[in-house]
Every structure is written in C-alpha cells, then in structure tokens.
C-alpha cells in the first residue's frame, strides 16, 4: 500500500535536511556521548560497548530526525546534545 501523498515532504531541501540531520547530526551526537562516557568510565570498556550501543543510538537518532515535524528542531537538538556531551572532554 503506497504512502498517502499529503504526508510526504514536498520540498527536496527539507528531505535533504532531514537526511543530513539524521546521519551527520546523529553521528556527532552519538560520538560526543561516547566521549563523555569515556571521560567518566575506563576508556577500554567504553570502546568495547560502543560497538553495540553506538549503532543502536545512531539508528534511534536517525529515526527521530524523520519523526520530528521540523528539520531545524532536529539540527538544534543534535547540536545542543553534541555540545553538552563534548563539553567536559573539551574543557580538560
């Protein structure tokens, strides 16, 4: 059953923004979160668990980018998460 056209994105720029926010923004938020965990816990254990949790977290963040109604909200949220999680790593 095909999707209802009224729910599809009309603008290709909005679609591109969602794709980029999900992939790049989700990836940077995931990496900065694991950098925060590496600062709090032993780095070897964080790297070992990041193989599993990193992909799952990135997939969820990618999905959230398409669920949110406006792409700029996703960009703002992922930029804030990236800055917040990487702040302790950048300070020291």
BELPEDA-V283723 format. One record per pair of residues at least 4 apart in sequence whose ideal C-beta (glycine too) atoms are under 6 Angstrom apart, sorted by the first residue. I is the first residue (numbers start at 1). GAP is how many residues later the second one is. Records with the same first field share a line. If there is no record, write none. Layout:
I: GAP + GAP
//
This chain:
3: 5
9: 5 + 6
14: 57
17: 4 + 54
18: 47 + 48 + 53
20: 4
21: 4 + 44 + 50 + 53 + 54
22: 4 + 40 + 43
25: 53
26: 32 + 35 + 36
27: 31
28: 54
29: 32 + 49 + 52 + 53
30: 24 + 27 + 28
32: 50 + 53 + 54
33: 52
34: 16
35: 51 + 54
36: 49
37: 4 + 9
38: 5 + 8
39: 49 + 50
41: 4 + 5
46: 4
49: 4
50: 4
53: 4
65: 9
68: 5 + 6
80: 4
82: 4
86: 4
//
